[in-house]
Amino acid sequence: MYENQKNVHSIEVDDTYIELGNAIILQAVKDYRRALKKLEKFPEDYMARRTKREVERFFRGSFFSAITNLHPEVLIKKLNDEVENYA
């Protein structure tokens, strides 16, 4: 019985980490979209350019690849296309 309880607890912890990883990625996507939209209106905006660079570095980094199977270049292109078509 103890072994089953241990496995259930392990699954709950795993789910928690998956949810945390998803939340981190979702926030990065929101930040990236916001930066792209700002750059559409104000191409020289320093903070938007900085945010865009930082999020792209995150997308291409080892932590991102450790928490998701998403391909960073595909995600970046999709978000750029989405914002471009939005304007």
PyMOL commands that set and color helices and strands:
alter all, ss='L'
color gray80, all
select helices_A, chain A and resi 2-41+46-59+62-67+72-86
alter helices_A, ss='H'
color red, helices_A
deselect
rebuild
show_as cartoon
